[in-house]
C-alpha cells in the first residue's frame, strides 16, 4: 500500500488536532449538562466532586491547586500578563539625594524578566486549564461509578497504582517537568525574542526593549541590504559546506571500509586502529593544532620555506584567503569525520548478502558496477536517517569552523561575519560579541525552519521510508 505524501500527512495531523479540540469542548459541555450537582460544582470549586464522594486525597490536591493558582495570579500573574504587551514602560534612572550628596538609582522595569515571567505565566495558565479539565472529567467518571453502584477508588489505591498500572506517570513526571522548565520554556522565550528589538542599544533595565513584530525577519530577508547580503552569502556557504562535509565523509568513509574489509587485505585490525585513533583524540585538540600548523606563520609554511619550495613572501594563506580557507576546512573535516563513517559502514557492509556480489560477478559486473548497484543502494537504504542527521549536524557544525578559522577572513561586505562563518557561528558572534539577541534569535528560527523542511522532505522521499520493509 502506498504511503501518503508529506503534505497529506500534515493536513491529516492538523485535522486530527482540531477534531480533538472540538471533541474535548463537546465532552466538557456534555459533562456539565449530564452531571449531578456534585459534578456541576466541580466546575467552580475544583475537587468538590471528589470531596463530596469522600475521596479526600484527590479532592484536596485539586482544591489546593486551584487555591495556589488563584494566589499566584493575584500576587504576580496578573502583573506579568499586564506588562507582557509593552514589556515595561519605566526605565531605570538616577535621582539626586541632597542629604547624602549622591545619585541614587531608581528601580525600573526589566523587559527580559517581564517577557520570561510573562511566558511562564501563560504556560502556568495552560497547565492549570488542563488540570481543570481533568478535574471535571474525573468528577463525572466518579459520578458514573457511583450511579452503577461500583466502589470508588481510594487515595491509598491511587498511590498504589502509581507503582503498578500508572507507573509510567511516576517515572516520566520528573523528566517531563524538567524538560518543560529547562528546554521548552527557554525555547519559547528565545523564539519570542525574535519579535523584539533586544540588542546592545536596548539593554534592560537601563534601556527597555519592546515588540517589533516581523521587522527583524523583514530586515534579514528583504529591507536591510547588509543583513540580507550577509544572510544569503552565509546560507549558500553553509549549504555548500554541509553538502561536502556530509557526502565526502560518507563516500570516502565507505570506500575506506570496503578496502579494509576486502579479502586479501592483511592486518585489518591494525588499519582500523590507526584510523580510530583520530576519534580517540578530542576534536578540539586536532582542530586547534591544525589551525596553528596552517597559519601564515605556521609550521607547514615554515617547512615549505625551509625546503625552498616557496619564498617567504609566497606563503600560502591557508586560513586567511577566503576561497582557500573554505577548501581547507572541508579537507580538515575529512580527517575528523571519515573514521566515524568507516566504523558505521563496516558493520553494515558485513550484512550485505555475498550471493548478490557472486551473482553480479557471474553476469560480468565490474567492481564499480557492484558498488553503484549493490553496495551504495543498500547503504543508502539503511543509513538515510544517519545521513540526514549528519547533514543537519554539519549545518550546525560550530566546532570545525570556529576552532579552525574563527570564521575568518573578515569581510567588509558582511555584517559581523567572516567569509568562512556558517549561520550558526554568525549567530554566536551576534549574541556574544554584539549582544544582538533579537537578530540572533531570528537567524535561529530561520535555520530551524530550513532544517525541518529539508529533513522532512528528504526523509519522506527516501527509500528508507517508502520501502522500509524491502530492499531491492
N, C-alpha and C positions, 0 to 999 in steps of 0.2 A: 504494500500500500504506500502510495506516495505521501510524503510528508508535506504539511502546509508550509508555504513560504514564510519568510520572516514577517512581512507586513500583515499577513493574515493572523499570525500568532500574536503580534502586538495588538491588533484590533480585537482579537478574542480576549486578550488579557484585560483590556480596558472595559470591554463589555461585561466580563465577569466581575470586575471591580465595582462598576456602577450597579450591577444587578445585586451584588452583595449588600451595598449600601441601601438600596431600595428594600430588599428583604429584611434587613436589620431594622429599618424605620417602621416597616409594616408590623414586624413582630413586637417592637416597642409599644406601638399603639394598641395592638390586639391584647397584649398582656394587661394593659391598663383597663381596657374595656371589659375583658373577661375576668379580671382579678376581683377578689373579695376586698373588704375594707382594709384588711391587713396588708394585702399586696399593694393596694392603691396608696396607702400611707407610706409605703416604702419609696414611692416616687418623690416624697417630700422629706421624710426622715429616713436616711439610709440605714438599713439593718433592722427597721421596725418589724418587717415580716418575720425575720429570724428571731428577734427578741420576743415577739408575741407568741411564737411557737416554741418558746423555751430553748432556742438554740443560742445560748448566751454568748459563747465564744465568737461565733460568726457575726452575730449582731453587734457586739462591741467593736470588732475590727472594722466593720463598715461604718458604724457611727463615729468611731474615733477618727477614721479617715476623713469623714465629712467635716468634723469639728476642726481638725488640723488644716484642711484646705481652706475653710472659711476664715480661720485666724490668719493664715498666710496671706490670703487675698486682701484682708483688711489692713494688715500691718505693712505688707510690701508689694504684693502682687498688683493691686490697682495702681500704685505709684509707678511701677516699672512699665505697665501697659500704657499709662497716660504719657509717659516720656518716650515711648517707642516711636511714635510718628515724627518726633522732632530730634530725638537723640540728644536732648538737652538744650537749654537756652541761656544758662548762666555760666559765664566763663570765670575762671579763677583770676583774682585780681589782688591789688595791694592797697592798703589803707594806712595812712599816716597816723600813728599813735603819739599824740603830743606829750603824754605823760612819760612814756618810755623812750621817746625820741627815736623810734624805729618804725619801719614799714611792717605791717602785719599782713599776712596772706589771708585773703577771704576765700572761703570754700566755694568751689564751683561744681558744675555737673561734669561727669566723666562719660563721654559718649560711648567709649568702649565697654565700660561696665554696664551702662544702661542697655546697650544692644545685647550683651551677653545675658544679663538677668532678664531682659525682656523676652528673649528667645527661650530661656529656661522656664519662665512663667507660662508661656504658651504651651510648652511641652508638658508642664505640670497640669495645665487645664485639660489637655488632650488625654493624659493618663487618668485624671480624675473622671473624665467623661466615660472612658472605657470601664473604669471601676463602677461607676454609677449604673451603666447599662447592665453590667454583670450582677449588680445588686438586685435590680428589678427582675432579671431573668431567674435568679436563684429564688427570690421570693415567690414567683409564680410556680416554679418547679416544686417548691415545698408545699404550696397550696394544693397542687395536683396529687402529691403523695398523700397529703392529709385527707383529701376527699376520697381517695382509694382505700383509706384505712391502713396504709403501709407505714412502718416505723420511720421516723425522720433520723437522718444521721446525726450523731452527737459530735461535739467538738473533739472528744477523745478519738472518735473514729476518723475524723478529718486528719488529725495529727498522725494516726496510724497509717492512713492511706498515703501520706507523703513519703513513707518508706516502702510502699508497695506499688499500687497501680498508678499513683501520682508521683512516683519517684523522679520522673523526668522534670517535674516542676522544682523539686528540691535541688537537683543537680544544676539545672540551667538558670535558675533565678539570679544567682550572684553574677555569673558571666554576662547575662543579658543586661543587668543593671550597670555593670562596669563598662560594657561595650557602649551602652547608651550615654553614660556620663563622660567617657573619655574618648569616644570615637564619633558617635552620631551628633551629639550636641556641639562639639567643636567644629565638625564638618558643616553643620547648618550655619554656625556663626561665621565661618570663613566664606561660605557661599554668599551670605548676605552682605559681607564686607565689599564684594564686587559692585554693589549697588550704592556705595557711599563714596565720599571724596577723602577717605582716610589716607593721608600721605604726610610727608615731613612738614608741610605747612599747616596741617590740621592735626596737631598732636594734643589730645586732651590730657589734663583739664585746662591747660592754658589756651588752646585753640580747639574748639569743638569741630567734629565732622558731622555731616548730615547726609540725607538720602539724595542721590542724583539720578536715580532710575537707571536707564540703559546707556547713559552717557559714556561710561568707560568702554563698553562694548563698541559703541559707535566710533569712538576715537581710535580704538585699536584697529578696527576693520575698515573705517571709511574716512572720518573727518580730520584726524591728526596725521599729516603726511609722514612725520618721523616715526611715530609709533607704528603706523601701517607698514612702512618700508621695513622696519626692524622685524616686525612680526612675520611678514611674508618671507623675508630672506632667511630668518631663523627657522621658520616652518619648513621651507624647502630643504635646507641643510639637515634639519632634524630627521625628515623622512628619508633623505639620501643616506645619512649615517645609519639609521635604523635598518634600512634595507640591506646595506652591505655588511653591517656588523652582525646581522642575523643570518643571512643566507651564505655568506662566505664562511662563517664559523660552522654552519650546519653542513655544507657540502664538503669542505676540507676536512672537518672532523670525521665525517662519514667515510671519506676516501682513506683517511689515516687508519680508521678502524678496520676497513676492508683489507688494507695492505698488511696490517699486523696480524689479522686473523687468517690470512691466506695460507693455504697449505704450502709447506716448503720454507716458510719464514721461520728462522731459528730465534731462540731467546725472546719469545713473545713476552714473557713476564718482565724481562729487563726493559724492553721498549716501552711497555705500558708504564712501568715505574718511572722512567725518565720523564715521560710527558705528565704524569700525575704529580711530579714534584712541583711543577708550576702552580698547581692548585694548593699544595701544602703551604706555599709562601703567601702571606697576606697580600691581597691585591694592591692595597695602597702602597706597600713597600716596593713592589715591582714597578708601579706607575711612577712613584716619586724618583726611583732610581733611574728609570728611562728618561724622565724629564731632565735630570742632571746630565746624563750621557749625551742627549741630543741637543742640549743648549748650544747657543752660538759659540760659547767658550767652553763647551763640554768636552768630554773625553773623546768622543768619536771625531769631532772636528780637529781636535789637537792631534789625534793619531794620524789623520789623513795629511795634516800639515807636516808632521814629523817625517812621514814616509815620502813626502814630496808629491803626493797626488794632487794637492791643491795648494795655492798660496794662502798666506794669512788673510789677504783681502778677498779671497774667494770662498770663505767659509759658507757652508750650506746652511740656510736658515730653516732648519727642520721644523722649528716651533714658532718662528716669528714671521714666516711668509704664509699668508692665508691659504693659498692653494696647496702648498707643500704640507702645511700643518694638518689639513683635512685628510690628506692621504696617509700621513704618519699616524694619526690617531686610529685610523681604520686598521692599519698594519699592526700596530702595537696591540690593539684589541684582539687580533687573531692569536697572539701569543697567550693572552689571558683566557680566551674563550674556547679555542679548539679542544683543549683537553676535556672540558666538560662534555662537549658533543661526542667526543670519542668514547667516553665512558658510557653515555646513554645509548649510543648506536651499537656499541659492541654487543650488548645483551640482546638487542633486537635482531641483529644480523644472525646470531646463533639460532634464532627461532624460525628463520625463513626455510621452508622445506627444500632440501637439497635436490629432490627429484625435479623441481622446476628448472634448476640450472642444468641438470643432466639431460632433461628433455630438450631444452633450448640448444644445448651444445650439439645434440644429435641432429637438430634441424639446421645447424650451421650458424648459429648466432655467435657474434664476436663478444669479447668481454664488455665492450662499450654498450652493445645492444642489450646484453644481460643486465647491465647496470641501469640503463634507461627504461627497460620494460619489466624488470622484475624487482631489483633492489630498491630503486628510487620510489616506484609506486607503493611498494609495501611499507617503506619507511615513512612516506608521507601519510599513508593511511593510518599508521599508528601514532605518529608524532605531530600531527597537525595542531592539536591543543598546545603542545610544547612550543611549537614554532610561533603560535600567536602570543603565548606568554613571553617568549624571548623578544619578539618584535616590540611588544608593549614595554617590556623592561628596558630595551635599548633606547626607546624614545625618552624614557625617564632615567637613562644611564648617567647619573650625576658624577660618579667616581672617575671614570676614564677621562672625561673631558676636563673636569675641574682640576684633578690632580696632575694631569699631563700638561695641559696648556693654560689652565685657568681661564679658558675662553678666549685667550689672546690669539692673534694680534688684535689690538684695539682698532676701532674704525670710527672716523668722524661721521660716517653715514648711518651709524647705528646708535640707538638710544640706550646708553648704559650697557652696551653689549660688545663682545668681540666677534671676530669672524668665525671662530670655531665654537662659539656658545650654542648650546641647544636651548630649546624653550625652557627646559627645567632649570638650567644654570642661569639663564636670564632672569627667571622668576626668583631664584635665590638672591641674585645681586640686587634686584628691585626691593626685596624685603630687608636684607642685611645692610646693604650699602646706602640705599636711597630711602628706606622706610616708606616706600610707595606701596602700602599694603593693598590698596584698592585695585591698582593696576595688576599687581601680582596675583590677587585673587581672581581677577578677570581672566588672566592668562591661564590660571589653573583650571577654571571652568571650561575654557575653550579646549584645552588639552584633554580634559576628561571626555567631552562630547566627541572629539576627534577619535580618541582611542576606543570609546564604547562603540562608535559607529563602525570603525574598521574591524574590531574584534567580532561583533555580532554578524556583520555581513560575511566576513571570511569564514567564520566557524560554521554558519548555517549553510554555506555553499560548498563546504568541504566534503570529501568522501567519507571522512571520519563520522559525519553526522548522517549524510544521505544514504550511506551504505555501511552503517556501523556493524551490521551482523554478517557482512560478507567481505571477501577480498578476491578481486579478480584482476 
